[in-house]
Amino acid sequence: MLWITVKKFIISAGVSTEQFKRSGKNHLCEEQEEKVFQEIKRMVEDENESLTNNIEMLVESVVNCYCFYVKVKTRELYKDYES
């Protein structure tokens, strides 16, 4: 569920996740990161909440989501390789 929220941030910032899927890399380029950051900042400021706290929570969530995503993808790739 959290991964979907993170992807919504990325998509709403106008950053394609297709390149991430194709390359298998777990990071965005600098320009994409900046777009995502600006979108997160805008959304947080719209909510009138503390930017720092929300960004820290989001970063932690993103890290957890990426780790989980990579584990799942690795397991899927391993199963495909076995069969």
N, C-alpha and C positions, 0 to 999 in steps of 0.2 A: 504493500500500500504506500509506503514511504517513497519507494523508487518512483512510483507514478507521480507523486507530488514533486519530486526533484525534476522529473522529465517535463512536467508542466512548466516549471520555472524556465528550463532550458528552451522549450518550444515557444513559450510566450516571449522569450528574449529574441526570437527569430533565428535561433541556432539549430541547424539540422543535426539530428542524432544519427543520420544514415552513415556518415563517414566513420563515426565511432564504431558502429556495428560492423562495417566492412573491414576496417583495419584491425579490429580486435584490441585497439589501444584503449586504456582507461583514463584518458585525459583529453581535454579540449585544447585547441591552439589558443595563444594569448588573446587574439581578437575575439574569439568565441567566449573565453573566460570573462573578458571585459564586458561584453554584451550581457552575459548572464548576471554578472555582478550588478550592473546598472539596473537591470530589471528587478533583481531581488531588492536592491536599495529602494527603487520606486515603490514596489509593493509594500515593503516594510514601512516606509514613510507614510504611505496612504493609510496604514493602520495606526499611525501615531504611536508606534512602539519603539523600544530601544533598539536601534540598529545593531549595535555591537552584540547584545545578547542574542538577537535573532540570527545574526550572521554566524556566530559561534555555534549555535544549535544546528543551523542548517549545514555548516561545514562538517560537523560531527555526523550528522545524518547522512550526508553525501558519502563520507568515508565509509560508514557502515554499509550503505547501500551498494557502493562499488565493490567492497569486499565480498558481500553476499552474492552480488551479480557475477563476479569473477569465479567464485566457488561453484555456483550453479552451472555456469558456462563451461568451466573446466570439467565438471562431472559429466555434462552432456557430451562434450568432445571425447572424453575417455570412453563413454558408452558407445558412441559412434565408431570409435577406433576399434573397440573390441569386437563389434559385430561386422 
